[in-house]
Amino acid sequence: MKIEESDIIETNDYKVIIYPASRAFTAKECKTIAEKLYDFLGTWAAHGKPLSSSFKIEKNQFIIIVVDEEKEMTSGCSIDSLNGIMRELDNEFQLGLFDRMKASYVENGEVKTMKLQDFRQAVKNNEISTDIEVFDFSKDTYISFLSDFLLPLQRSWAGIYVQ
């Protein structure tokens, strides 16, 4: 199942796992990531039962995995195996997929990523416009991903830094 072409019905039962990179992917990296994820997800299983899943590369920088847990629930082992393939990609391309101490936002149509501490200071010091939109990597359902993955600064998790 591909997110772009899927027959997903928008319910909260679709689990979403977001892997944010620290930078945009090159065309070659995108191709390799897509190939490896197609191969992996085609055989991904939980306790021997296939998982109905898909992925999307969002904004050329974020890998979004979607799992239909109405059909089969993920397990600790299945998540470990997914993290394994993601670590391989992370190591191969130095993407920072497991670095959660960063903030990504859109400013003037461009995706930017900063260390969280630097981002917090820049917002507090008005060095970043309050007109930006901020990504939220904590979204874990398909509906919350669709509606709240990218929000205006004031409505996002980072709104607490605005004075």
N, C-alpha and C positions, 0 to 999 in steps of 0.2 A: 504494500500500500504506500503510495506517495502522498504527501500532504497536498501537493498542488493538484493531484488528480484523484484524490481519495473519495470515498463515499462516506467520510466521517460525518456523523450526525453530531451537532455541537451540544455535547453534554459534558458534565464535569468528570465523567468516568474515564476520560482519556488522560493518561499520565503524561506529563511533559517533563523532560530533563534537558536543561540548557547548559551548554558548554561554551562559555564566552572566551574568545581568543583576545590576546592583548593587542592584536594588529589585524589588518585586513589580510586575507589570503591572496596569494598570487593565483593566476589562472591555472598553472601547473599544480599547485597545492590543492585548489578546489577540485580539480579532476581526480587527483589521487585520493583525496578525502572521500569524494562521492563513490569512487570505485570500491574502496575498502569498506565503507559503510553499507553499500548495496550487498556486497559479499557477506559481511558479518550479519546484518539484519535478516538476510535470507535464511540463515541457519540458527538465529538466536532463539534460545529456548529457556524455559523455567521448569526444572524437574522433568526434563525430557519432553515437555509439551511446547510446541512452537508458539512464539509470541508474535501477535499481529502488530507490526510496528512499521514506522517510516521515519524519514528525517528530512530536514530542510536546512539549507545554509542561508541564513537570514543576514541581510546587509553585508554579505561577503565576509563576515567576521564571527558569526555566532552559529553553532551547530545545535539544532533543535531536534531532539528525538521524541517521537510520540508513540505511545503504546496503548492499544485497546485492551484495558484491563477487564472489560466486560467479558471478553473471550477467554483470557488467561491472565492471571496476576503475575507480576514480576516477583522475583525472589531475591534474597541477598546474593545468592550465587550468580543469578542472571545479571544483576547490577554490577557485581564484581567483574564479570566477563565483559560487559559494556565498558566499564572503566578501564579494563585492560587494553582494549582496542583504542580507546581514546588516549591512553597514556603513550601507546605506540606512536600515534599521530603527533601527539604533543612533543615527544622526544625527537621524532624525525624532523619536524619543522620548527621546533622551538616556539610554540604558539601561546604558552602560558594558560592553557585550558583549565588548570587546577588552581590557579592563583585567584582567589576570591577577594583579595584586598585591592580591588581596582574598581573604577567607575567608568562607564561608557555612556556617552551622550551624543546628541546630534546638535551641531551648531552650524548655522548657515548651510544646511544640507549635507554636511560632512560628519561621519562618525569619528569621534575622538575617544581615546581611552587614556586615563591617568591613574597613577597610584591613588588609592582612596584618600590617604592623608593629604596629598597635594590637591586633590579635587575639593575636599572639604575646606581647606584653607582658601583656595581660589574662589569658591562660592562665598565664603564669609567675608573675604576682602573685596568682593565685587569685581574680581578679575575675569569672571565668566558671566556672561549675560544671563539674566533671569528668564530670557526667552528660549532657553534651550529645552530639549526634551531628553529625559533620562531613561535608560534601560533598566529593567528590574529582572535580574536573573533568578529570583526566588520563585517565580511562577511555576506551579507544578501541575496545573490542569490546563486543558486545551482552551477552555473558555477564558480563564484568567490570562493566558498567554495572548489570545486574540484581543482582549479588551484592555489589558494593563501592562503589556510588555514594554511599551514606550509611552511615557506620560510627560506632560509639561512639568518642569522642575517643581513648581509649587505643589502639584498634586502627587509627586513621586516620593519615594522613601527619602530622597535627598532634600525635600522641602524643609526639613528641620534645620538645615544649615543657612537658610535665607533669613536675613535679619529684618 
